[in-house]
Amino acid sequence: MKPKIYSIPLRQLASGDFMSLQIYKFTGNQTGKKAYIQANLHGAEVSGNAVIHQLIEFLMTLDNSQLIGEILLVPVCNPEAVNARSHQFSSGRYNSYDGKDWNRIFWDYEKENVDIEAFAKSQIDLSETEIKNNYRQEILRCFNQQLETINSGRGTPFYKQYRYQLQSLCLDADYVIDLHSSTNQSLDYLYCFHGRQESAKFFLLDYGMLMNEGEYDGYSFDEAFFKPWLALERHLQKLGKPIQFEIESWTLELGSGMNMNPESVAKGVRGVKNYLANKGMLKISEFPLTELADHQIIFTPKKEMKSYYAPVGGMIQNRLKPGTVVKQNQRIYQILNFNKNQDLPKVIDVFAETDGLILDNSTNHSVNQGDFVLDIIWEKSFD
C-alpha cells in the first residue's frame, strides 16, 4: 500500500522561501474511521518523527484490505519551531516572534459563543451516529468561518494561519494522536482525558496523566480537538441520553527533548499499532497484542503532579533519576549554592513532600532561583 503524498504551503519568509507541511495519507479499500497522527509540534521534541517514519514503512508493507478507513501522518508538523536554534541547542517551544507557546494557540469550538446545550436538546431523538455527524458539521462550519479573515487584505497573525492549516487536517478525524517528547529528561507517558482510561491502555505505556473535567482549557492541540465532544457528552448526559462517542485525542510524551531515544521510539510505534488494531483500523496478525491485553497503566490526576522549583540559585547535584520511587521526607536532590556574602559555599538538601515517583528532571543542572527542577507524580500503587 502506497501513501498519497502532498504538501501544504504554510508561510513565505522574507527571503522569498516557503515553509510547508508534507502529509502522508494511507487509505484502505473499506471506509471506516480516520486517524490523524502528527509529530514535532515543539521544535526540540523529535522522537515522534522516527515513530511516524517507522509507521510509514510498516503501512507500506500492508495491502489495502488490511487498513479500514484512513490514516494521515504529518512529521515535523511545525517547521518553524523545528528549525529554531541557539548554538547547538534546539528550542522551538515558543514562537520567537510573539512569545506564544506553539501548543497553546489552537482554535476551540466552545470559545465561539456557541450554545452546545441547545444543540444537544435539538438532537435528543436522533441516533448516536446522526448526532455525531451533525455536531461535526457544526464544528467544521464554524471553523471555516476563519477563512474570511485569513484571506482578507489586512491579513492575520501567522499563528492563526498556522493553526488553521493544521487543524483543518484533523477536525473530521475520529482519533488524534499528537507525538511529543518532554522538554526535560523524562519517562514515557501520555495525557488521558477522563472517561477514556480503557483506551489509554492500548498504547502500552506505564504512566498516564489524567485530565479530569475542568483541568483543560482547550488551547493545546489535543484539547482543542476533544474538549467540544466532552462538552456535548456532558450536556446529553444531563438530558438523560448518555453517549460516549467513539472519538478520542491523545498526547504521547516519548522520551526527552533533543534526543531520539530508540526505546521511546519503539514504545511509540508499538503503542500506536496496538491502539489502531484495537480500534479495528488495522487487520494484522501480530496486533492487538493479546498477551498484553490486561496491561495496566498508572494514572495520576494532573492536579496531583507536584513540580519542584529551585529554592535558591546554584548547581544541582545528587538528584534522583526519573523512575525512582521516593518516600516523603526523602532527599531528592541538592543545590550547590554560591553567594556574594563572603561566606563559604553551601549545600542545600531538598526533600520530597509526598510519596511518589519522579517523572522528569530538568535538562540543565544550573538553576536560578525559581527554575524548574523535577516533577513527582503520585498514585496509591507507589505506597
C-alpha positions, 0 to 999 in steps of 0.5 A: 500500500502506497501513501498519497503524498502532498504538501501544504504551503504554510508561510513565505519568509522574507527571503522569498522561501516557503515553509510547508507541511508534507502529509502522508495519507494511507487509505484502505479499500473499506471506509471506516474511521480516520486517524490523524497522527502528527509529530514535532509540534515543539521544535526540540521534541523529535522522537515522534518523527522516527515513530511516524517514519517507522509507521510509514514503512510498516503501512507500506508493507500492508495491502489495502484490505488490511487498513479500514478507513484512513490514516494521515501522518504529518512529521515535523508538523511545525517547521518553524519551531523545528528549525529554531536554534541557539548554538547547538541547542534546539528550542522551538517551544515558543514562537520567537516572534510573539512569545506564544507557546506553539501548543497553546494557540489552537482554535476551540469550538466552545470559545465561539459563543456557541450554545452546545446545550441547545444543540444537544436538546435539538438532537435528543431523538436522533441516533448516536451516529446522526448526532455525531455527524451533525455536531461535526458539521457544526464544528467544521462550519464554524471553523471555516468561518476563519477563512474570511479573515485569513484571506482578507487584505489586512491579513492575520497573525501567522499563528492563526494561519498556522493553526488553521492549516493544521487543524483543518487536517484533523477536525473530521478525524475520529482519533488524534494522536499528537507525538511529543517528547518532554522538554526535560529528561523524562519517562514515557507517558501520555495525557488521558482525558477522563472517561477514556482510561480503557483506551489509554491502555492500548498504547502500552505505556506505564504512566498516564496523566489524567485530565479530569473535567475542568483541568483543560482549557482547550488551547493545546492541540489535543484539547482543542480537538476533544474538549467540544465532544466532552462538552456535548457528552456532558450536556446529553448526559444531563438530558438523560441520553448518555453517549460516549462517542467513539472519538478520542485525542491523545498526547504521547510524551516519548522520551526527552527533548533533543534526543531520539531515544530508540526505546521511546521510539519503539514504545511509540510505534508499538503503542500506536499499532496496538491502539489502531488494531484495537480500534479495528483500523488495522487487520494484522496478525501480530496486533492487538497484542493479546498477551498484553491485553490486561496491561495496566497503566498508572494514572495520576490526576494532573492536579496531583503532579507536584513540580519542584522549583529551585529554592535558591540559585546554584548547581544541582547535584545528587538528584534522583533519576526519573523512575525512582520511587521516593518516600516523603521526607526523602532527599531528592536532590541538592543545590550547590549554592554560591553567594556574594556574602563572603561566606563559604559555599553551601549545600542545600538538601531538598526533600520530597513532600509526598510519596511518589515517583519522579517523572522528569528532571530538568535538562540543565543542572544550573538553576536560578532561583525559581527554575524548574527542577523535577516533577513527582507524580503520585498514585496509591500503587507507589505506597 
